[in-house]
Amino acid sequence: MIPTRTHAIIDYVMGALLIIVPFVFNFGAVSSAALWVPVVVGLAILGMSLITAYELSLAKLIPMPIHLGADVLAGLLLAASPWLFGFAEQLWLPHLVLGIAELGIALLTRRHSSVEHGHAHDASGVRH
């Protein structure tokens, strides 16, 4: 299982990638949805990361299981977006790969953080 601290790091990296990659690779030349779906998902991931009850957030408001559920939905939306929004004939691989990655990471992450339980854990997730 992925420790929640590691998940937090992945969230910040994934959020930034989803915002930057569509502009670097000019997804907007394909369609506005091809550009804006990953950007909006990336902004949502970053915003949620800042308020999730895990180790690297600013405010511990959202419980980890809710965060992971939102990650699953975001991954599904991102993966399906080329077909949902009609740009799959021109561009689909980045959306599908990043969506599946988001989904897989969510499904493989511990459901509760040390912040929620009030206990210290090391990087492997072992309680001390």
C-alpha positions as CSV (number, residue, x, y, z in Angstrom):
1,M,0.0,0.0,0.0
2,I,1.1,3.6,-0.8
3,P,1.6,5.6,2.4
4,T,-0.5,8.7,2.6
5,R,2.6,11.0,2.8
6,T,3.8,9.5,-0.5
7,H,0.3,9.9,-1.9
8,A,0.4,13.6,-1.0
9,I,3.7,14.1,-2.9
10,I,2.2,12.3,-5.9
11,D,-0.9,14.5,-5.7
12,Y,1.1,17.7,-5.9
13,V,3.2,16.3,-8.8
14,M,0.2,15.0,-10.7
15,G,-1.8,18.2,-10.2
16,A,1.0,20.3,-11.6
17,L,1.5,17.9,-14.5
18,L,-2.2,18.0,-15.4
19,I,-2.0,21.8,-15.4
20,I,1.2,22.2,-17.3
21,V,1.3,19.3,-19.9
22,P,-1.8,20.4,-21.9
23,F,-0.2,23.8,-22.5
24,V,3.3,22.5,-23.3
25,F,1.9,20.0,-25.8
26,N,-0.8,22.4,-27.1
27,F,-3.9,20.2,-26.4
28,G,-6.0,23.3,-27.2
29,A,-5.2,22.8,-30.9
30,V,-7.2,19.6,-30.7
31,S,-10.2,21.0,-28.7
32,S,-10.9,23.2,-25.7
33,A,-12.1,20.1,-23.8
34,A,-8.8,18.3,-24.5
35,L,-7.0,21.3,-22.9
36,W,-9.4,22.2,-20.0
37,V,-10.4,18.8,-18.7
38,P,-6.9,17.9,-17.4
39,V,-6.3,21.5,-16.2
40,V,-9.5,21.5,-14.2
41,V,-8.8,18.0,-12.8
42,G,-5.3,19.2,-11.9
43,L,-6.6,22.3,-10.1
44,A,-9.1,20.2,-8.2
45,I,-6.4,17.7,-7.2
46,L,-4.1,20.6,-5.9
47,G,-7.0,22.3,-4.1
48,M,-8.2,19.1,-2.5
49,S,-4.6,18.2,-1.5
50,L,-4.3,21.5,0.4
51,I,-7.3,20.6,2.6
52,T,-7.0,16.8,3.0
53,A,-6.3,15.3,6.4
54,Y,-2.9,14.0,5.5
55,E,0.7,14.8,6.2
56,L,1.5,17.5,3.6
57,S,-1.7,19.7,3.6
58,L,-2.3,23.1,5.0
59,A,-5.7,22.4,6.5
60,K,-6.8,18.9,7.6
61,L,-10.5,19.1,6.6
62,I,-11.3,16.3,4.1
63,P,-11.0,12.7,5.5
64,M,-8.6,10.5,3.5
65,P,-11.4,8.1,2.3
66,I,-13.3,11.0,0.8
67,H,-10.1,12.3,-0.9
68,L,-9.5,8.8,-2.4
69,G,-13.0,8.6,-3.6
70,A,-12.7,11.9,-5.4
71,D,-9.3,10.7,-6.9
72,V,-11.1,7.6,-8.3
73,L,-13.8,9.8,-9.9
74,A,-11.2,12.2,-11.2
75,G,-9.2,9.4,-12.7
76,L,-12.3,7.9,-14.4
77,L,-13.3,11.3,-15.8
78,L,-9.8,12.0,-17.1
79,A,-9.5,8.5,-18.7
80,A,-12.9,8.7,-20.3
81,S,-12.8,12.3,-21.3
82,P,-11.6,11.9,-24.9
83,W,-14.7,9.8,-25.6
84,L,-17.0,11.8,-23.4
85,F,-16.1,15.1,-25.0
86,G,-15.5,13.9,-28.5
87,F,-11.8,14.4,-29.1
88,A,-10.7,10.8,-29.1
89,E,-10.0,10.7,-32.8
90,Q,-7.3,13.3,-32.4
91,L,-6.0,12.8,-28.9
92,W,-6.6,10.2,-26.2
93,L,-3.4,8.6,-24.9
94,P,-2.3,11.2,-22.3
95,H,-5.7,11.5,-20.8
96,L,-6.2,7.8,-20.6
97,V,-2.7,7.1,-19.2
98,L,-2.9,9.9,-16.6
99,G,-6.5,8.9,-15.7
100,I,-5.6,5.3,-15.1
101,A,-2.5,6.4,-13.1
102,E,-4.7,8.6,-10.9
103,L,-7.2,5.8,-10.5
104,G,-4.5,3.2,-9.7
105,I,-2.8,5.4,-7.2
106,A,-6.0,6.0,-5.4
107,L,-6.9,2.3,-5.2
108,L,-3.4,1.5,-3.9
109,T,-3.2,4.1,-1.2
110,R,-3.8,3.5,2.6
111,R,-7.3,4.7,3.5
112,H,-6.3,6.6,6.6
113,S,-3.4,8.9,7.4
114,S,-1.4,9.2,10.6
115,V,-2.9,12.7,10.8
116,E,-6.4,11.3,11.0
117,H,-5.4,8.7,13.7
118,G,-3.2,11.1,15.7
119,H,-0.3,8.6,15.5
120,A,3.2,8.9,14.0
121,H,4.1,6.6,11.1
122,D,7.4,6.3,9.4
123,A,7.7,6.4,5.6
124,S,6.7,2.7,5.3
125,G,3.4,3.4,7.2
126,V,4.5,1.5,10.3
127,R,3.0,3.0,13.5
128,H,5.4,4.0,16.3
